[in-house]
Amino acid sequence: MRDIAITTDEVYHVCNKAVEGRSIFAKDADRNYFIETALLVNTTDQRLLHWRRERLRKSDDSILRGGDPLLDIYAMVLMPDHFHFLAKQLVDDGMAKFCHRLCNSYGRAYNLKHDRRGRLFRGTYKAVHISSDVQAAHVFTYIHANPLDLIVPSW
């Protein structure tokens, strides 16, 4: 059960972490697939994801204009074992739909590719409501500075 309600037209810092501290974004192909999936699931369009992905890969970017977006995404980072988004929910239940579609789709693809079974993410995504411009600026900076921990651990 979520401890906060996700409200339409509000901004949230959203994250989810892999089980077992597993490195799930170690390769460019994995990161690209996750980002492509995030792009494709961010819609009210109910057509199947594999159909949308096939159209996109055939350079038919008209698929990206179908439906309304569920979220406005302001910032994103993929760390080896987790991800962060700073996003505004645009439609009721948009955050839940987006995160559910994204985590399930990526989890299925990852499990097939790596010959594993079970959950890939620890569970329901975590969300923190952003209640001020100062907090938004802090989270925006935090998200973009997060990879520095990998490059310069003492920064």
ABEGO torsion letter per residue (X at the ends): XBABBBBBGBBBBBBBBBBGGBBAAABAAAAAAAAAAAAAABBABABBAAAAAAAAAAGBAAAAABEBBABBBABBBBBAABBBBBBBBABBGAAAAAAAAAAAAAAAAAAAAAGBBEBABAEBBBBBBBABAAAAAAAAAAAAAAAAAAABAAX
